[in-house]
């Protein structure tokens, strides 16, 4: 997980890049707006992720139509992990500390949290890419196992990244 943490921090974009990707997003840098901003980011990302997750049943239907009943347990496993990630992003409580909170988020920690927020946005794009690849594999009836493995690996990585984000917010990392 240290490698994943390092990669996310290394690949962080600017705050401007984060702001540019979320319509109507203001006040992210202001102390009083952080909880609302955290919720806004997660709602936006959860919406993007749900859009991608909702594609999976039609891809599974394509697989079944092509005689791919054997793939269903694999896609179900990936779908379950994907759904867990979506649910975590959508329902987690706001993570930025207020004045009276026990765990305070300092400027350095906040920079890391911004990196994780950017990574959440990137995961929405990555899930789209992996589902596009799975859909193409199902349509061509080639490379389905590999496409499912890559989707499953992404679901695991995304959940691990979210664990790291939570650890930063709780003051563990």
Residue, then its C-alpha position, 0 to 999 in steps of 0.5 A: x500500500x505504500x507504493x500506492x500512497x506514494x504514487x497518488x501523492x506523486x501524481x497529484x495535480x494542482x488544486x486548479x485541476x481539481x476545481x476545473x473538473x467539478x462544476x459549481x465547485x467553490x470555496x475548497x480552500x476555505x476552512x469553513x467550506x471544507x466539509x461541504x467541499x468534501x461532500x461535494x467532491x464525493x457526491x460528484x465522484x459517486x455519481x460518476x462511479x454509479x454511471x459506470x457501475x450501471x453499465x456492468x449489467x448490460x456488459x454481463x448480458x453481452x457476455x451471457x448472450x455470447x455463451x459466457x456463463x462462466x464469466x458471471x462469478x468473476x464479474x459478480x466479484x468485481x461488481x461487488x468490490x466496485x459497489x463497495x467502493x461506490x458506497x464508501x465514497x457516497x456515504x462516508x461522513x465529511x472528513x475535514x476537521x473543524x475547530x473543535x474536532x479531536x484530529x486536526x488536519x494541517x496544511x501538509x495533510x490537507x495537501x495529501x487529502x487534495x491528492x486523494x481527492x484528485x485520485x478519486x476523480x481519476x478512478x472514475x475515469x479509470x473505471x470507465x476505461x476498464x469497463x470500455x475494455x470489458x465491453x469491447x472484449x465481450x463484443x469481440x469474445x476475446x480477452x474477457x478474462x484479462x479485462x475482468x481481471x483488470x477491472x477487479x484489480x482496479x476495484x481492489x486498488x481503489x478501495x485500498x486508496x480510499x483506506x489510505x485517504x481515511x487514514x490521513x483524515x483520522x491522523x493515522x498516516 
